[in-house]
Amino acid sequence: MENKNNGIGFFEKYLTIWVALCIVVGILIGQFMPIVPKTLNKFEYYNVSIPVAILIWLMIYPMMLKIDFSSIVNATKKPKGLIVTCVTNWLIKPFTMYLIAAFFLKIVFKTLIPVNLATEYLSGAVLLGAAPCTAMVFVWSYLTKGDPAYTLVQVAVNDLIILFAFTPIVAFLLGVSDVTVPYGTLVLSTVLFVVIPLTAGYLTRSRIIKNKGLDYFNNVFLKKFDNITIMGLLLTLVIIFSFQGEIIINNPLHILLIAVPLTIQTFLIFGIAYTWAKLWKLPHSIAAPAGMIGASNFFELAVAVAISLFGLKSGAALATVVGVLTEVPIMLTLVNIANKTRHWFPKE
């Protein structure tokens, strides 16, 4: 972590602290300034909060700028890492998330969480499970000395898969958990929070690189968006928790209970992808990012869809935010594990 500019930044490093502060601020606003959430409620259309939608755009757009579609072609030269990533993320992760979350939230914690809330929390967990990481994984990759070009390919392929796999997987799993999902709303959310910013990012990237060059784009233009994503996330959390105050004050234990299955799932998915990569004798620079992408979540998308489907005040939205709260400390632990087990893999 010698080069701070390429490593984890100040906001990212202490993200858990900022999230905790936003939870407190949001709850206080909801309790002592109820006019704020009441006013924000007026700008909600088809379950989508316009203020929150704008903030989520701030989160997602800078990530989409980093995707270089031309690099996908190079992935055909080293397909094994992509196979590990795609199979783990799309054929394993969403379903283990559902099973683990359902087991804890509906069986183990049955006496602690009301049935309707448990179902909402499960829905939020499923949304996290169906959205592999697309942004912070670049930081985790750097900290494990991952191959940056290949990490970019893994992320780009995941984003493309999200476009057609996220909706049916979530609809199927939420249908199983007795939640009626407006399929059209799910598609709309995916288009609104993935397709449009992805297209905008691609067009912006192409135009800037064409006019000013790749060096300017990477070292000047992208720097302008430093911390924009994190600030958008934190402001979103303040809004969400201004609505969640009552639930949290009445059920403070629920935050910890939701974190249990999310934490177990994170370690499990990393273990599956990382071990598989070891058995396939992949280099560590590909194996580590492959494990990190599945272990971490595209929580901006999960939060966005939770809000869109179930509303700002829902348990589903709360569950996705708990995912944000637990992510950084857990992922830093996994980075440490990956670095200490580098000798397991072939020397490059």
C-alpha positions in Angstrom: 0.0 0.0 0.0 3.0 2.2 -0.5 1.5 4.2 -3.3 -1.6 5.6 -1.8 -2.9 6.9 -5.2 -3.2 3.4 -6.5 -4.2 1.8 -3.2 -7.3 2.2 -1.0 -8.1 5.8 -0.5 -9.0 7.7 2.7 -12.8 7.5 2.1 -12.7 3.8 1.0 -10.4 2.8 3.9 -12.8 4.2 6.5 -16.0 3.5 4.6 -17.4 1.5 7.5 -17.0 4.5 9.8 -18.6 6.9 7.3 -21.5 4.4 6.8 -22.0 4.2 10.6 -22.0 8.0 10.9 -24.6 8.2 8.1 -26.8 5.7 9.8 -26.8 7.9 13.0 -27.3 11.1 11.1 -30.1 9.5 9.0 -31.9 8.2 12.1 -31.6 11.6 13.9 -33.0 13.4 10.9 -35.9 10.9 10.8 -36.6 11.4 14.5 -36.1 15.1 14.9 -36.6 16.5 11.4 -39.5 14.3 10.0 -40.3 17.0 7.4 -37.1 16.0 5.5 -38.2 12.4 4.7 -41.8 13.5 4.3 -40.7 16.1 1.7 -38.5 13.6 -0.2 -41.4 11.2 -0.3 -43.2 13.6 -2.6 -40.5 13.0 -5.3 -41.2 9.3 -5.7 -42.5 7.8 -9.0 -43.1 4.1 -9.5 -41.3 3.3 -6.3 -38.2 5.2 -7.5 -37.1 8.2 -5.4 -35.8 10.9 -7.8 -33.3 12.4 -5.3 -31.9 8.9 -4.6 -31.9 8.0 -8.3 -29.7 11.1 -8.9 -27.3 10.1 -6.1 -27.1 6.5 -7.4 -26.2 7.9 -10.8 -23.3 9.7 -9.1 -22.2 6.4 -7.7 -22.4 4.3 -10.9 -21.3 6.7 -13.6 -17.6 7.0 -12.5 -17.4 3.2 -12.4 -18.8 2.8 -15.9 -16.2 5.2 -17.2 -13.4 2.7 -16.2 -14.7 -0.1 -18.5 -12.7 -0.7 -21.6 -14.8 -2.9 -23.9 -12.0 -3.5 -26.3 -10.1 -5.4 -23.6 -12.8 -8.1 -23.6 -11.3 -9.6 -26.7 -8.0 -10.4 -24.9 -9.9 -12.5 -22.4 -10.1 -15.3 -25.0 -6.4 -15.9 -24.5 -6.9 -16.8 -20.8 -10.4 -18.1 -20.5 -10.0 -20.1 -17.2 -10.0 -17.1 -14.9 -13.2 -15.9 -16.6 -14.8 -19.3 -16.2 -14.1 -19.3 -12.5 -15.5 -15.8 -12.1 -18.6 -16.3 -14.2 -19.6 -19.7 -12.8 -19.0 -18.6 -9.2 -20.8 -15.3 -9.6 -23.8 -16.5 -11.6 -24.4 -20.2 -11.1 -23.3 -20.5 -7.4 -23.4 -17.1 -5.6 -27.1 -16.1 -5.9 -28.3 -19.5 -4.8 -25.9 -19.9 -1.8 -26.9 -16.4 -0.7 -30.6 -17.3 -0.9 -30.1 -20.6 1.1 -27.8 -19.1 3.7 -29.9 -16.0 4.3 -33.1 -18.0 4.4 -31.6 -20.5 6.8 -30.5 -17.8 9.3 -33.2 -15.2 8.8 -36.2 -17.5 8.6 -35.1 -20.5 10.8 -32.2 -19.7 13.1 -33.5 -16.2 13.9 -37.2 -17.0 13.6 -38.0 -15.9 17.2 -36.1 -12.6 16.8 -37.4 -11.4 13.4 -41.1 -11.1 12.4 -41.9 -13.2 9.3 -42.7 -10.3 7.0 -39.5 -8.5 7.9 -37.5 -11.7 7.5 -38.9 -12.0 4.0 -37.9 -8.4 3.2 -34.4 -8.9 4.6 -34.1 -12.1 2.5 -35.0 -10.1 -0.6 -32.3 -7.6 0.1 -29.8 -10.4 0.6 -30.8 -12.0 -2.7 -30.3 -8.6 -4.5 -26.8 -8.5 -3.1 -26.1 -12.1 -4.1 -27.1 -11.4 -7.7 -24.9 -8.4 -8.1 -21.1 -9.1 -8.2 -18.7 -6.2 -7.6 -17.8 -3.8 -10.5 -15.9 -1.0 -8.8 -14.2 -1.6 -5.5 -12.8 -4.8 -6.9 -10.2 -2.6 -8.7 -8.9 -1.6 -5.3 -8.9 -5.2 -3.9 -7.1 -6.3 -7.1 -4.4 -3.6 -6.6 -3.9 -4.6 -3.0 -3.3 -8.2 -3.9 -1.1 -7.3 -6.9 -3.7 -8.5 -9.3 -3.4 -8.2 -13.1 -5.2 -4.9 -13.7 -5.9 -5.6 -17.4 -7.5 -9.0 -16.6 -9.4 -7.6 -13.6 -10.9 -5.0 -16.0 -11.9 -7.9 -18.4 -13.5 -9.8 -15.5 -15.5 -6.7 -14.4 -16.5 -5.8 -18.0 -17.8 -9.3 -18.6 -19.7 -9.3 -15.3 -21.3 -6.0 -16.3 -22.4 -7.5 -19.6 -23.8 -10.6 -17.9 -25.7 -8.4 -15.4 -27.7 -6.9 -18.3 -29.4 -10.2 -19.0 -28.8 -12.5 -16.0 -29.6 -10.2 -13.0 -33.3 -9.8 -13.8 -34.3 -13.5 -14.3 -32.2 -14.7 -11.3 -33.6 -12.2 -8.9 -37.1 -12.7 -10.2 -36.8 -16.4 -9.8 -35.3 -16.3 -6.3 -37.7 -13.6 -5.0 -40.6 -15.5 -6.4 -39.5 -18.6 -4.5 -39.5 -16.5 -1.3 -43.2 -15.6 -1.8 -42.5 -12.0 -2.8 -44.5 -10.7 -5.7 -42.0 -9.0 -8.0 -43.2 -6.6 -10.8 -41.0 -8.0 -13.5 -41.3 -4.8 -15.5 -39.9 -2.8 -12.6 -36.9 -5.1 -12.3 -36.2 -4.6 -16.0 -36.7 -0.9 -15.7 -34.3 -0.7 -12.7 -31.6 -2.7 -14.6 -32.0 -0.4 -17.6 -32.0 2.8 -15.4 -29.1 1.9 -13.2 -26.9 -0.3 -15.5 -27.7 0.1 -19.2 -28.0 3.9 -19.3 -24.9 4.7 -17.1 -23.0 2.0 -18.9 -23.8 3.6 -22.3 -23.1 7.1 -21.0 -19.8 5.9 -19.5 -18.8 4.2 -22.8 -19.7 7.3 -24.9 -17.9 9.7 -22.5 -14.8 7.4 -22.4 -14.7 7.1 -26.2 -15.1 10.9 -26.8 -12.5 12.0 -24.2 -9.9 9.4 -25.3 -10.5 10.4 -28.9 -10.1 14.1 -28.3 -7.6 14.2 -25.4 -5.9 10.8 -25.4 -5.8 7.8 -23.0 -3.2 9.4 -20.7 -5.4 12.5 -20.1 -8.4 10.3 -19.5 -6.7 8.1 -16.9 -4.6 10.7 -15.1 -6.7 13.8 -15.4 -10.4 13.2 -16.3 -11.0 10.1 -14.0 -9.3 12.0 -11.1 -12.1 14.5 -11.2 -14.5 11.8 -10.0 -12.4 10.7 -7.0 -14.7 10.2 -4.0 -17.8 11.1 -6.0 -19.1 7.5 -5.8 -18.5 7.4 -2.0 -20.1 10.8 -1.4 -23.1 9.7 -3.4 -23.3 6.5 -1.4 -23.1 8.3 1.9 -25.8 10.8 1.0 -28.0 8.0 -0.2 -27.5 6.2 3.2 -28.5 9.4 5.1 -31.8 9.5 3.1 -32.4 5.7 3.5 -31.8 5.8 7.3 -34.0 8.8 7.8 -36.8 6.4 6.8 -35.3 3.4 8.6 -35.0 5.1 12.0 -38.1 3.6 13.5 -37.2 0.1 12.5 -33.7 0.4 13.8 -34.7 2.0 17.1 -37.3 -0.7 17.7 -35.1 -3.6 16.4 -31.4 -2.6 16.8 -30.4 -6.3 16.9 -31.6 -6.7 13.3 -28.6 -5.0 11.9 -26.3 -7.6 13.5 -28.6 -10.5 12.6 -28.7 -9.5 8.9 -24.8 -9.2 8.9 -24.4 -12.9 10.0 -25.5 -14.6 6.7 -24.0 -11.8 4.6 -20.6 -12.4 6.3 -20.7 -16.2 6.0 -21.7 -15.9 2.3 -18.8 -13.5 1.6 -16.1 -15.9 3.0 -17.8 -18.9 1.3 -17.8 -17.4 -2.2 -14.3 -16.2 -1.9 -13.2 -19.7 -0.7 -14.9 -21.4 -3.7 -13.5 -19.1 -6.4 -10.0 -18.9 -4.8 -9.7 -22.7 -4.2 -11.0 -23.4 -7.7 -8.4 -21.1 -9.2 -5.7 -22.9 -7.1 -6.8 -26.3 -8.3 -6.7 -25.0 -11.9 -3.1 -23.7 -11.3 -4.0 -20.1 -12.3 -1.5 -17.4 -11.4 -2.2 -15.5 -8.2 -2.7 -12.2 -10.2 -5.8 -13.7 -11.7 -7.0 -15.9 -8.9 -7.1 -13.1 -6.2 -9.3 -10.8 -8.3 -11.5 -13.7 -9.3 -12.2 -14.4 -5.7 -12.7 -10.7 -4.8 -15.3 -10.0 -7.5 -17.6 -12.7 -6.3 -17.0 -12.0 -2.6 -17.8 -8.3 -2.9 -21.0 -6.9 -4.2 -22.2 -4.2 -6.7 -24.1 -2.8 -3.7 -25.0 0.4 -5.5 -27.1 -1.7 -7.9 -28.5 -3.8 -5.1 -29.5 -0.7 -3.1 -31.0 0.9 -6.2 -33.2 -2.2 -7.1 -34.2 -2.7 -3.5 -35.4 0.9 -3.4 -37.1 0.6 -6.8 -38.9 -2.6 -6.0 -39.7 -2.3 -2.3 -39.3 1.4 -1.4 -36.9 3.5 0.7 -38.6 2.3 3.9 -38.3 -1.4 3.2 -36.4 -4.1 5.1 -34.9 -5.1 1.7 -33.3 -1.7 1.3 -32.0 -1.9 4.9 -30.5 -5.4 4.2 -28.6 -4.1 1.2 -27.2 -1.3 3.3 -26.0 -3.7 5.9 -24.1 -5.3 3.0 -22.3 -2.0 2.5 -21.6 -1.7 6.2 -19.9 -5.1 6.4 -18.1 -5.1 3.0 -14.9 -3.1 3.6 -13.7 -4.8 6.8 -14.5 -8.2 5.4 -12.8 -7.5 2.1 -9.7 -6.2 3.7 -9.5 -9.4 5.7 -9.8 -11.4 2.4 -7.1 -9.2 0.9 -4.8 -10.2 3.8 -5.6 -13.9 3.4 -4.9 -13.7 -0.4 -1.6 -12.0 0.2 -0.5 -14.5 2.8 -1.3 -17.4 0.5 0.4 -16.1 -2.6 2.9 -19.0 -2.4 0.0 -21.5 -3.1 0.1 -20.4 -6.7 2.5 -20.8 -9.6 5.2 -18.2 -9.9 4.6 -15.8 -12.8 
